[in-house]
Amino acid sequence: MRAPARRNASGRCSNYAASVVTARTDVVGSLLRPPALLEARRRLEAGELTHAAFKEVEDRAVDEALMLQEDAGLDVVTDGEMRRLSFQSQVPAAVDGFGEWNLDAFLWGEWHSEELGDLTIERPPIAVVGQLRRRRSLSGEEFAYARGRTNRVLKVTLPSPSLFANFYDPERSRGAYPTLEAFLGDVAELLREEVEELVGLGATYIQLDAPHYPLLLDAGYRAFYESRGWPAERWLDLGSELDNVVMGDHPGVTFGFHLCRGNQASRWLVKGGYDWLAERLFGRIKAQRLLLEYDDARSGSFEPLAHAAEDAVCVLGLVTTKTSRRETVAELAGRIREAAAVIPLERLALSPQCGFSTSVMGNSLSVEDERAKLATIAETAAEVWA
């Protein structure tokens, strides 16, 4: 049975919350997909389930995701990205011109894990082949459904426009877009329009996911992006300019900006501290909240936090979504206080390092692990910022 909408004491759904800039707990985006949802998606693709029946399963998964986050005590919730194949798939799913693609369009790379072993997924022959045309809203359904079912601040995640450079093929894409700049400009315009639509629907917290920037720390990935025509510094210059265009100027709306080093099937893509990125990117992005991966030594020190804009909150992703290891309040509180030696405690918050299920593949942990980790985040925040 569908869960009822959560309401405040006045009886009004209070999703239309004011700014969340100073919220102490956060969640990056995705949650583990329930087995029933994965099976329903398989049956839908096989023609064994109607779209109407699939939507009922999908709605239940969103209801459960919202309740899990609320019960854990989080200030901010998402719909768990239950309606997506991947955190970025809603763009080509809703926009003509991207050509043929499948899940591997978002998974390709050299994935690493000391515990599970490495995993290589070849880049499929994806390419934008036509002028982009939005058929429908990218995330409007997600927000419109979830906003009436929670009294917490509801966040919607969107991909950074330059992430879609993966879809630009210097040979095959030129018939549609003569330059990469022209293509990414259209992607940014689509996302800007989406932001305006979400704001019009009442969204007060929107996040851009930008895992491609930390990939520039790795020589192999840097070479791939530079093969699209730009040196690394140009990627940061134009990429951040496009990000700021997408965010625009919306008083009362908080924007988050998430950076990580790859998160798929409990594996990662690159390692390295934020130092080089922070000097060139942190102060340039208009987002009020920087959500930064910090769950292990791959992320380096907290020193780069000093490059964040003076009015920005740094959300420390100290809780790993890659393994079932249970962090403790004492451990997390200690690390937050380390970071507070770099920027003031009131400009810090706490979250997982990334999503629990960046795509439908999911990470190698259970829903109970997920629930416990989110509850520990809330408990830690209550102690540190009491």
N, C-alpha and C positions, 0 to 999 in steps of 0.2 A: 504494500500500500504506500502511496506517495506521502512523504512527510509533510506536515503542515508548515506554513511559513512561520518563522520565529518573529515575534513582535515585542516591542518594548512596553513599558508600563502604560503608556498613553494609548496603546492599541495600534499605533502606526508603525509600519515596517520602517526601520531606521537605517536602511542601506545607504541612503543619501547623506552619508556622514560628511562632515567637514574634513579639512585636511588631516592626513594621516602621517604627516612629516615626522612627528615625534613618536609614533607607535614603537614600542619596545620589542614586540615580537612580530615576525613576518614569516611568510612561506614563499618559496620561489615560484612555484606554479603547479607542476604535475604531481599527482598521487598515483599509487599503484592501481592499474585497471583490474576490476574484479573479474574472476574467471567467467562469470555469466555474461559480462559485456564482451569479452574476447570471443566467446563462443557465438554470441549473437552476431557479432561483426562477421565471423567466418560464414555463418549461415546466410547472412544478407548477401555477401559477395557470391555465394554459391547459388543464389536464387531460391533458397529454402525458407526465407523469412521476408515478410513485407516491410516496407519502410516504416509504416505505422507501428508495427510490433517492435521493430528495432528501436524506435524512438522511446517507447515505453521502458525498455531495458536501459537505454542511455540515460533517461530522466532519473530512474532509480539510482543509477551509479552516481549521478551528480548529487542527489539528495544525501546519499550515504557519505560522500566526500565532504559535503558541507557540515554534516553532523559530527563526523570524526574530528574535523578541525576545531569546531566549536567546543566539543567535549574536552579537547586537549587544552583549551583555554587561550587560543591564539587571538590576537587583536585583529589580524588580517586573514582573510580566507580567499580561496579561489574555487572554481568548480572542478578542480583537479585535472583540467584539460581532458575530461572524459570523452569529449566529442571529436578529438583530434587523433590522427595517426602519430603525429609528432608535434613538438611545440611550435613548429613553423609550417606545418602542412596545410593550415587553413588558408594560406595565401594562394598557392597553386590550385587548391580545391575549389576556390571561389572565383578564380580569375582565369579568363581565356588568354592564350598566348604562350603558356609555359611548355607546350608540347607534351609528349608522353613522359610520365614519371611514375615511380613507385616508391615504396618505403625506403629503399636503398639510396634514393636521392638525398636523404637526410642522415644516413648512417655511415656513408663511406669514410674510410680512413684507416689508420693503423692504431688500433685500440690496445691499451696496455693494462695489465693487472698482475701483480706479483702472486696473488693467490689463485686466480682463475686462468692465468696464461693469456697470451696475446691473441687478438682477433683482427683479421684483415678483411675489410669489405671493399671491393673494388668500386671505383666511381662509375656509375652507369652512364650511358651516352645521353645525358640530359642536355637540353638546350632550349632557350627561349626562341620560338620560331615565328611569333606573330606579335602584333601590337597588343599590349595588355588591355584587357577590358573586364571590369569587375561585373560579374553576373549577379552577385548578392553580397550582403554584408559578410565580412570575414569572421566577426566574433559577436555580432549583435544577438544571435540566438543564445549564445552562451550567457551573456550578461542579462538579457531580458528574462530568461528563465530563472537564473540564480538569484537575481536581485530581490525577488519577493519571497525568498526562502531562507534568508539569514538576516540577523540583526548586527552582524559584524561588518567591518569595511570589506567590500568585495573588490578584489583586484582582477583586472583583465590583463593578460600578457599578449604582446605582439612582438614579432621579430624585428630586429634592426634591418633597415632596407638593404644595406650593403652586404648582409649575409647572403643575399641571393645572387651575388657574383658567381656562386657555384653554377648557376644556370646559364651564364653567358659563355658561349663558345665563340672564340674569335672568328671562326669560319662560318659555322652554321647559323649564327645569330645575326649576322650583318644585314641580311635581307629585311629583318624587322627593326633592328637598331644598329646604326652604323658604328656606334661607340658604346662602350660600357657605361660612360657617364649618362648617355641618353636613356639607356635601359634602367639604370638605378634611379635616375630622376623620376621615371614613371612609377617605379616601385614605391619610392618615397611619397609621391603624390597620392597613390592609392591608400597608403597607410595614414597619411595626413587626413584624408577624407574619412577613414575609419575612426580615427581619434575624434574627429568632430561629431560623427554619428554617435559614438559611445558617450561622449560628454552630453550630447543632447538627450540621451536615454537616462542620464543620471549618474554615469560613472564618475567616481571621485579619485580613483587610484588606477593608473595604467602603467604598465612596465614594458620596457623594450629589452629583449634578450639579445645579447651581442657576444656570443662565445667565439666568434671568428676573430675578434681583436687579439685575445691571448694566443691564438694560433700563430700569430706573427712572431712569437718568441721562438718558434721552432724553424730551423733552416729549411726543412722540406716544405712545410706549409707556406712559409714566406715566399718560397720560389713559385709555388702554385699561384698564389695571389698576384705576385709580380708578373707572372706569365699572362695575366689578364690585362696588363698594360700600365700598372702603377707601382712605384716603389713603396716600401712599407710606410714611410712618413706620409705619402700622398693618401694611402688608405685611411690613415687616422684623420688627416685634414678633411678630406671630402666625406668620409664616412660619418664623422661627428657632425659635419655641417648638415648632412641629410637627416641624421637622428634629430637634430634640433628643429629642422623643418617639420618633421613628423610630430614632435611634441607641441610645437606652436606656442601660443599664449592663451592659457585657459585658467583664469583666476579661480581659486578654490579647488583645483584639480592637482593632485600630487602625481609626479612621474618618478618611476623607479628605473634603474639601469643595471642590468645583471651581466656580470662577467664571470666566466668559468673556463676551464681548460678541457672541456669535453666530458660528457656524462652519458654513458650508454652501456647497458648490460653489465653494470658495476665496473666499468673500465673508463680510462681517461686517454686523452690524445697527446697532451704536451705537459711539460713542467717548467717552472720558472717563476720568480717573484714578479710583482706588479711594477717594479721600479721603472723600467723603460716606458711602460704604458702610462703609468701614473703621471709622469712628468709631462706627457704630451696629450693626455686624454681627460684625466679626472677633473681638472678645473675648467675644461672646455664644454663639457656636457651640461645641459640645462636641467637635468634631473635633480630633484631634491633628495633622492635616496639612491645610494650606490650599494647594490647587493653583491658582495664579493666573496668568492670561494676561499675559505681558510681552514679546511678540515684536516690538512696534513702538511708535511714539510714541503710538498711540491709548490705551495703557494708563497713561500718565502716569509719575510718578516712583516710586521705591521708598519714599518717606517714609511712606506708609500702612502699611507692614509693622510700624511701631512699635506699631500698635494690636492686633497679634496677641497672644493669650494668652501668658504668659511660658513656658509649657511646650509651645507649638505650634511645629511646623516649617513654614516657608514654602517650598513647592516652586515654584521660579521657572520659569514656562513661557516660556523664552527662545528656544526652537527653533520656528520657524513650521511649521505643517502646511498652510498655504495656498498656498505656492509651492515651487518646486524649488530655491530659493536655498540653497546649502550653507553653513551656518555653520561657523566655524573654532573650534578649541579655544581659541586666543588670544582671540578675540572673546568667547566665552562666559565664559571665566575672568575676563576684565576686568569684565564686567557683574556676575558673582557677587560680585566684590570690592567693586564699588560698593554692592551691596545689603548687604554685610557692614559697611558704615559705619553702617547703620541698626539691624540686629540682628546678633547674633554669627554667625560663619560656621558654627558647629556647629548652628545652628538653620535652616540653609538646605539645599536640595536642588535638583535640576535635572530638568526634563521638557520635553516638547513643550508648546506653549501650549494645545492642545486635541487632539481626536481627528483622525485622518487621514481619517476617513469617518464623520462624525456621523450620516449616514444612508446608505442604499445609493447615493446619488448620488456620494459621494466628492469629494475635492478634486483639483485639477489638478496632480498630480505622479505620478511612477512608483513602483513598488515599490522600485526601486533607490534612488531619492531617499529614500524612507521608511527603508530599511535604513541608508543612509549617515547620516541624521540621528540615528537611534537609536544608532548606533555612536559618533558624535561626542559624544553625551550621556555615554556610558560613559567615553570617553577623557577628556573634560573633568573628570568626577568624579574619575577616578584621579589627575589632576594637581592639582586644587584641594584635595582632601581626603586626599592621600597621607599 
